[in-house]
Amino acid sequence: MGQSQGTPQPQTESPQSKGGAFNAGRKVSEGGIVCAKVSSSSCISSRNLRFTFQMQQQQQQQQQQQQKRRQSRSKSLEPNAALEISAIEHRKSSRYGLKTDLKKSRIQELWNPEKAAAQLIGQQLQNPHSPHPALQQAYAIRMKQFRNQSGGQNDLLEDKKKDAVTGLSAHQIQILQKIWERSPESEISDCARNIMSHLLRSNAQMYQFFDLLGHSDREIANSPIFARQSANFAVLLDFVLANLLEEVQKVCLALQHLGAQHARLRWPIETHHWALFCRCFEDNPPKEVFLNAEGHDLWKTMINFIIVQMRVGYDRTIGASSPAGSSVTASSPRSAHTDGRLRAERKRCQQRGRALLRLLPDSAHTDGRLRAERKAFVSSSGESGRHVQTLWQRQKKQNNQQQAFERTKPQRKAKE
C-alpha cells in the first residue's frame, strides 16, 4: 500500500484536451502567418514609399541643378559694357528660354467656304483626266480671293521681306537657333574669345581700338577689357539668334543703333576694318556649327547681316554729323572727321609732322621731293625717254639759279 501510494500514477490526456491544444496551436500558427503577411506587405509598402521619396528627391535635385545652370548661363551673358551695347536687350534667349508648342499656340481657323471651294477645285486639277484651262483660271481666282480675305498674301510678302533683309529663310533661322541651343556655355565663351583673339592677331590697329597697347599676350588674355569685349560678342550673338525669327525689325534697329554708337570712337572704322570684323566672326563659330551640313554657310550669312546693319547705322551717324556738302559713301564710312575734336587732333599731328620734317637734314627729304617734281614735270610735258631727262635737268638748273638769285637779292641790295 505504501509503495502503491508513493508511486505516481501516469496521467493520460483526454481527447478533448488534445483537440483544444491542437486548435490553439493552429490558431497561433495562423495568427503568425497573418502577422507575417501583414509585416511583409507593410515592408513592401514602406519600401515603395522610400523608393518614391528617393525618386522625388532626385528629381528635385536635378531640377535645382538645371535652374542653377540656367541662372549661371544667363549671368555669364549679362552685358558688362552698358554704354556700348545699351540697345541689346538680354531677354528671351533661344538657348534657355521657355519652349512653347507652336501647334498648341496656333489659333484654330474657322471654316471658310472660299478656301473649301479652292481646295475642291485643286483636287479636280490633280485629276489627269480633267486638265481644263478654265478650271485652272477659276482656281487662281479663288485662291486670290481667299488670300485677300485672310491676309495670306500679306504674310507671304512679309516672309519675302524677311528673307530679303536677313538672307535666311525661317527654316534656316530655326537651324541656327537649334545649333545655338545645343552649344554649351564653354563653347560659346571659347567662340567669343577666339573672335577677340583673331581680331587682335589680324591687325595691329585693333590694339588701339580696344586700348590694349603695351600689354603682353598673357596680360591681354587676363585683362578685364578682353573679358568684357568677349562677353559683348556673346551677348550680341545671343540677342540676334533669339529674336531673328519673330522680330526682324527690332533686331535691325538694335544693330543699327549699336553701329551708330561706334561712331563715337576715337578712331574711324574704315572699309577694311568692316571686312576684318566679318571674317573674324565667320571663321570662329561654335563647334556645333560644323556638325550641321549647312551650319557654316548659314552662320556666314547671319554674320554678314549683322555687319551690314551695324554699318548702316554707323554710316548714317557719320553722314548726319559730317559738315554740309560732304558726302559719305558706303565704301568709305568716314571720309571727313565728325567733330571738332578729331579735326583738332589731326591738325596737331600735321603740325608736329611738319616740325619734325624741318628738323631733319636736307638729304632725308630732298630725294622724295625731287622724285615728286620729276613725276609732275613728266606728266605735264607728255614726253618720255632721255629727252625728258635732259629737259628736267635743264629746268631744275634754271630753278636752282632762280632760287640762288632770290636768296642773294637782299645782300646785293645792302651792298648798293
Buried (B, 14 or more C-beta within 10 A) or exposed (E): EEEEEEEEEEEEEEEEEEEEEEEEEEEEEEEEEEEEEEEEEEEEEEEEEEEEEEEEEEEEEEEEEEEEEBEEBBEEBEBBBEEBBEBBBBEEBBBBEEEEEEEEEEEEEEEEEBBEBBBEBEEBBEEEEEEEEEBEEBBEEBBBBBBEEBEBBEEEEEEEEBBEBBBBEBEBBBBBBBBBBEBBBEBBBBBBBBBBBBBBEBBEEBBEBBEBEEBEEEEBBEBEBBBBBBBBBBBBBBBBBBBBBEEBEBBBBBBBBBBBBBBEEEEBBBBEBBEBBBBBBBBBBBEBBEEBEBBBEBBBBBBBBBBBBBBBBBBBBBBEBBEEEEEBEEEBBBBBBBEEEBEEEEEEEEEEEEEEEEEEEEEEEEEEEEEEBBEEBBEEEEEEEEEBEEBBEEBBEEEEEEEEEEEEEEEEEEEE
